Amino acid sequence: MTNFEKIKEMSKEELVNFFYDILSCEDCFINVDNMCNHHNCKTSIKEWLEQEAEE
């Protein structure tokens, strides 16, 4: 299994934890336009995952 395949099989909660573990707030893609709530990063990541994707 490749890393890509492993990531694709992650649950939403596993994916939230994965992003949380590898990103710092300065590097976080959720921090675009001050969207990230730095006091609760996991919630911000989960909310971002639940948003409709941009075309």
MOPAC internal coordinates of N, CA, C and O (Angstrom, degrees):
PM7 1SCF
backbone

  N    0.0000 0     0.00 0     0.00 0    0    0    0
  C    1.4445 1     0.00 0     0.00 0    1    0    0
  C    1.5348 1   108.07 1     0.00 0    2    1    0
  O    1.2310 1   121.18 1   -46.12 1    3    2    1
  N    1.3137 1   115.34 1   133.88 1    3    2    1
  C    1.4625 1   120.13 1   177.43 1    5    3    2
  C    1.5311 1   110.20 1   -83.53 1    6    5    3
  O    1.2310 1   120.48 1   -14.98 1    7    6    5
  N    1.3284 1   116.70 1   165.02 1    7    6    5
  C    1.4597 1   120.49 1   175.92 1    9    7    6
  C    1.5228 1   110.66 1   -60.28 1   10    9    7
  O    1.2310 1   120.52 1   140.87 1   11   10    9
  N    1.3259 1   116.62 1   -39.13 1   11   10    9
  C    1.4657 1   121.15 1   178.32 1   13   11   10
  C    1.5244 1   110.46 1   -59.73 1   14   13   11
  O    1.2310 1   120.34 1   133.77 1   15   14   13
  N    1.3156 1   116.96 1   -46.23 1   15   14   13
  C    1.4620 1   120.68 1  -179.88 1   17   15   14
  C    1.5301 1   111.08 1   -63.88 1   18   17   15
  O    1.2310 1   120.80 1   140.60 1   19   18   17
  N    1.3180 1   116.08 1   -39.40 1   19   18   17
  C    1.4617 1   120.27 1   179.12 1   21   19   18
  C    1.5321 1   110.50 1   -63.42 1   22   21   19
  O    1.2310 1   120.65 1   136.77 1   23   22   21
  N    1.3328 1   116.36 1   -43.23 1   23   22   21
  C    1.4658 1   120.68 1   178.71 1   25   23   22
  C    1.5261 1   110.42 1   -63.63 1   26   25   23
  O    1.2310 1   120.30 1   137.74 1   27   26   25
  N    1.3285 1   117.03 1   -42.26 1   27   26   25
  C    1.4671 1   120.23 1  -179.87 1   29   27   26
  C    1.5229 1   112.31 1   -61.28 1   30   29   27
  O    1.2310 1   119.97 1   151.56 1   31   30   29
  N    1.3163 1   117.67 1   -28.44 1   31   30   29
  C    1.4590 1   121.76 1  -177.95 1   33   31   30
  C    1.5242 1   113.34 1   -87.59 1   34   33   31
  O    1.2310 1   120.13 1   175.18 1   35   34   33
  N    1.3339 1   117.36 1    -4.82 1   35   34   33
  C    1.4619 1   120.15 1  -177.87 1   37   35   34
  C    1.5269 1   111.10 1   -68.71 1   38   37   35
  O    1.2310 1   121.48 1   -34.51 1   39   38   37
  N    1.3244 1   114.76 1   145.49 1   39   38   37
  C    1.4578 1   120.05 1   171.59 1   41   39   38
  C    1.5304 1   107.55 1   -72.84 1   42   41   39
  O    1.2310 1   120.56 1   -10.87 1   43   42   41
  N    1.3215 1   116.54 1   169.13 1   43   42   41
  C    1.4607 1   120.18 1   178.56 1   45   43   42
  C    1.5245 1   110.29 1   -59.81 1   46   45   43
  O    1.2310 1   119.98 1   137.06 1   47   46   45
  N    1.3179 1   117.64 1   -42.94 1   47   46   45
  C    1.4673 1   121.65 1  -179.83 1   49   47   46
  C    1.5408 1   111.01 1   -64.18 1   50   49   47
  O    1.2310 1   120.35 1   138.60 1   51   50   49
  N    1.3213 1   116.93 1   -41.40 1   51   50   49
  C    1.4722 1   119.96 1   177.42 1   53   51   50
  C    1.5240 1   110.57 1   -63.83 1   54   53   51
  O    1.2310 1   120.37 1   140.74 1   55   54   53
  N    1.3171 1   116.91 1   -39.26 1   55   54   53
  C    1.4606 1   121.08 1   179.53 1   57   55   54
  C    1.5297 1   111.20 1   -66.90 1   58   57   55
  O    1.2310 1   120.23 1   139.09 1   59   58   57
  N    1.3285 1   117.17 1   -40.91 1   59   58   57
  C    1.4647 1   121.38 1   175.85 1   61   59   58
  C    1.5284 1   109.66 1   -57.75 1   62   61   59
  O    1.2310 1   120.47 1   131.24 1   63   62   61
  N    1.3174 1   116.71 1   -48.76 1   63   62   61
  C    1.4659 1   120.41 1  -179.58 1   65   63   62
  C    1.5244 1   111.71 1   -64.42 1   66   65   63
  O    1.2310 1   120.19 1   142.89 1   67   66   65
  N    1.3211 1   117.24 1   -37.11 1   67   66   65
  C    1.4643 1   121.43 1   177.92 1   69   67   66
  C    1.5286 1   110.48 1   -61.26 1   70   69   67
  O    1.2310 1   120.30 1   129.29 1   71   70   69
  N    1.3347 1   117.04 1   -50.71 1   71   70   69
  C    1.4661 1   120.14 1   178.35 1   73   71   70
  C    1.5237 1   111.09 1   -61.99 1   74   73   71
  O    1.2310 1   120.53 1   137.55 1   75   74   73
  N    1.3207 1   116.60 1   -42.45 1   75   74   73
  C    1.4649 1   121.08 1  -178.86 1   77   75   74
  C    1.5257 1   110.96 1   -60.71 1   78   77   75
  O    1.2310 1   120.67 1   140.37 1   79   78   77
  N    1.3190 1   116.32 1   -39.63 1   79   78   77
  C    1.4669 1   120.74 1  -177.75 1   81   79   78
  C    1.5245 1   113.17 1   -72.23 1   82   81   79
  O    1.2310 1   119.83 1   149.20 1   83   82   81
  N    1.3307 1   117.93 1   -30.80 1   83   82   81
  C    1.4685 1   118.86 1  -173.80 1   85   83   82
  C    1.5273 1   114.06 1  -100.02 1   86   85   83
  O    1.2310 1   119.39 1   165.50 1   87   86   85
  N    1.3210 1   118.78 1   -14.50 1   87   86   85
  C    1.4597 1   120.74 1  -176.57 1   89   87   86
  C    1.5194 1   111.43 1  -110.78 1   90   89   87
  O    1.2310 1   121.27 1   -38.18 1   91   90   89
  N    1.3104 1   115.17 1   141.82 1   91   90   89
  C    1.4633 1   119.34 1   168.20 1   93   91   90
  C    1.5271 1   106.69 1   -99.61 1   94   93   91
  O    1.2310 1   120.07 1   -16.53 1   95   94   93
  N    1.3007 1   117.48 1   163.47 1   95   94   93
  C    1.4655 1   120.50 1  -176.52 1   97   95   94
  C    1.5298 1   112.18 1   -58.12 1   98   97   95
  O    1.2310 1   120.27 1   144.59 1   99   98   97
  N    1.3447 1   117.09 1   -35.41 1   99   98   97
  C    1.4678 1   119.50 1  -179.96 1  101   99   98
  C    1.5307 1   111.52 1   -65.39 1  102  101   99
  O    1.2310 1   120.71 1   148.07 1  103  102  101
  N    1.3323 1   116.24 1   -31.93 1  103  102  101
  C    1.4646 1   121.35 1  -175.66 1  105  103  102
  C    1.5215 1   112.75 1   -96.77 1  106  105  103
  O    1.2310 1   120.51 1   170.96 1  107  106  105
  N    1.3174 1   116.63 1    -9.04 1  107  106  105
  C    1.4577 1   120.63 1  -170.95 1  109  107  106
  C    1.5322 1   111.80 1   -67.68 1  110  109  107
  O    1.2310 1   120.52 1   -51.37 1  111  110  109
  N    1.3038 1   116.61 1   128.63 1  111  110  109
  C    1.4633 1   121.64 1   178.59 1  113  111  110
  C    1.5264 1   110.59 1   -69.49 1  114  113  111
  O    1.2310 1   119.74 1   163.87 1  115  114  113
  N    1.3232 1   118.10 1   -16.13 1  115  114  113
  C    1.4570 1   122.04 1   177.20 1  117  115  114
  C    1.5235 1   110.31 1   -72.79 1  118  117  115
  O    1.2310 1   120.01 1   159.14 1  119  118  117
  N    1.3246 1   117.58 1   -20.86 1  119  118  117
  C    1.4589 1   122.64 1  -175.98 1  121  119  118
  C    1.5243 1   112.85 1   -75.21 1  122  121  119
  O    1.2310 1   119.59 1  -177.41 1  123  122  121
  N    1.3166 1   118.38 1     2.59 1  123  122  121
  C    1.4569 1   122.14 1   178.76 1  125  123  122
  C    1.5280 1   108.84 1   -62.58 1  126  125  123
  O    1.2310 1   120.43 1   -48.63 1  127  126  125
  N    1.3173 1   116.78 1   131.37 1  127  126  125
  C    1.4705 1   122.95 1   179.72 1  129  127  126
  C    1.5253 1   112.23 1    56.76 1  130  129  127
  O    1.2310 1   120.63 1  -145.82 1  131  130  129
  N    1.3349 1   116.40 1    34.18 1  131  130  129
  C    1.4644 1   122.49 1   177.09 1  133  131  130
  C    1.5298 1   112.97 1    56.36 1  134  133  131
  O    1.2310 1   120.46 1  -147.84 1  135  134  133
  N    1.3185 1   116.73 1    32.16 1  135  134  133
  C    1.4542 1   120.84 1  -178.38 1  137  135  134
  C    1.5302 1   111.78 1   -75.71 1  138  137  135
  O    1.2310 1   120.15 1   152.73 1  139  138  137
  N    1.3283 1   117.32 1   -27.27 1  139  138  137
  C    1.4617 1   120.93 1  -175.10 1  141  139  138
  C    1.5258 1   110.79 1   -74.05 1  142  141  139
  O    1.2310 1   121.16 1   -48.17 1  143  142  141
  N    1.3096 1   115.39 1   131.83 1  143  142  141
  C    1.4548 1   121.84 1   171.78 1  145  143  142
  C    1.5267 1   105.64 1   -92.08 1  146  145  143
  O    1.2310 1   120.41 1   -82.49 1  147  146  145
  N    1.3278 1   116.82 1    97.51 1  147  146  145
  C    1.4661 1   121.05 1  -172.27 1  149  147  146
  C    1.5255 1   113.08 1   -60.72 1  150  149  147
  O    1.2310 1   119.98 1   159.11 1  151  150  149
  N    1.3039 1   117.65 1   -20.89 1  151  150  149
  C    1.4550 1   119.69 1   179.85 1  153  151  150
  C    1.5221 1   111.67 1   -78.91 1  154  153  151
  O    1.2310 1   120.39 1   163.94 1  155  154  153
  N    1.3027 1   116.86 1   -16.06 1  155  154  153
  C    1.4619 1   120.67 1   179.69 1  157  155  154
  C    1.5240 1   109.35 1  -145.77 1  158  157  155
  O    1.2310 1   121.01 1  -112.54 1  159  158  157
  N    1.3249 1   115.68 1    67.46 1  159  158  157
  C    1.4707 1   121.41 1  -174.52 1  161  159  158
  C    1.5235 1   112.98 1   -59.26 1  162  161  159
  O    1.2310 1   119.87 1   140.68 1  163  162  161
  N    1.3156 1   117.86 1   -39.32 1  163  162  161
  C    1.4655 1   119.74 1  -178.41 1  165  163  162
  C    1.5295 1   111.29 1   -61.50 1  166  165  163
  O    1.2310 1   120.33 1   140.88 1  167  166  165
  N    1.3189 1   116.97 1   -39.12 1  167  166  165
  C    1.4647 1   120.38 1   177.63 1  169  167  166
  C    1.5222 1   110.28 1   -64.87 1  170  169  167
  O    1.2310 1   120.22 1   137.91 1  171  170  169
  N    1.3379 1   117.19 1   -42.09 1  171  170  169
  C    1.4653 1   120.96 1   179.09 1  173  171  170
  C    1.5218 1   111.52 1   -62.96 1  174  173  171
  O    1.2310 1   120.36 1   138.81 1  175  174  173
  N    1.3316 1   116.91 1   -41.19 1  175  174  173
  C    1.4654 1   120.60 1   178.62 1  177  175  174
  C    1.5285 1   109.52 1   -64.44 1  178  177  175
  O    1.2310 1   120.08 1   134.64 1  179  178  177
  N    1.3338 1   117.45 1   -45.36 1  179  178  177
  C    1.4697 1   120.79 1   179.64 1  181  179  178
  C    1.5241 1   110.81 1   -61.13 1  182  181  179
  O    1.2310 1   120.30 1   137.38 1  183  182  181
  N    1.3292 1   117.04 1   -42.62 1  183  182  181
  C    1.4676 1   120.35 1   178.73 1  185  183  182
  C    1.5250 1   110.64 1   -63.10 1  186  185  183
  O    1.2310 1   120.16 1   140.86 1  187  186  185
  N    1.3311 1   117.30 1   -39.14 1  187  186  185
  C    1.4628 1   120.97 1   178.70 1  189  187  186
  C    1.5285 1   110.00 1   -64.75 1  190  189  187
  O    1.2310 1   120.16 1   137.16 1  191  190  189
  N    1.3278 1   117.30 1   -42.84 1  191  190  189
  C    1.4675 1   120.63 1   179.64 1  193  191  190
  C    1.5251 1   111.25 1   -61.95 1  194  193  191
  O    1.2310 1   120.21 1   150.19 1  195  194  193
  N    1.3269 1   117.21 1   -29.81 1  195  194  193
  C    1.4588 1   121.62 1  -177.18 1  197  195  194
  C    1.5304 1   113.21 1   -86.14 1  198  197  195
  O    1.2310 1   119.79 1   171.79 1  199  198  197
  N    1.3301 1   118.01 1    -8.21 1  199  198  197
  C    1.4637 1   120.99 1   178.84 1  201  199  198
  C    1.5253 1   110.42 1   -75.89 1  202  201  199
  O    1.2310 1   121.54 1   -24.99 1  203  202  201
  N    1.3240 1   114.67 1   155.01 1  203  202  201
  C    1.4541 1   120.25 1   173.64 1  205  203  202
  C    1.5297 1   109.36 1   -65.73 1  206  205  203
  O    1.2310 1   120.67 1   -40.72 1  207  206  205
  N    1.3095 1   116.33 1   139.28 1  207  206  205
  C    1.4651 1   121.06 1   179.48 1  209  207  206
  C    1.5205 1   110.31 1   -73.64 1  210  209  207
  O    1.2310 1   121.17 1   -33.75 1  211  210  209
  N    1.3293 1   115.36 1   146.25 1  211  210  209
  C    1.4643 1   120.72 1   174.65 1  213  211  210
  C    1.5188 1   108.09 1   -76.58 1  214  213  211
  O    1.2310 1   120.65 1   -33.07 1  215  214  213
  N    1.2966 1   116.37 1   146.93 1  215  214  213
  C    1.4652 1   121.30 1  -179.57 1  217  215  214
  C    1.4902 1   111.76 1   -68.62 1  218  217  215
  O    1.2310 1   120.10 1   180.00 1  219  218  217

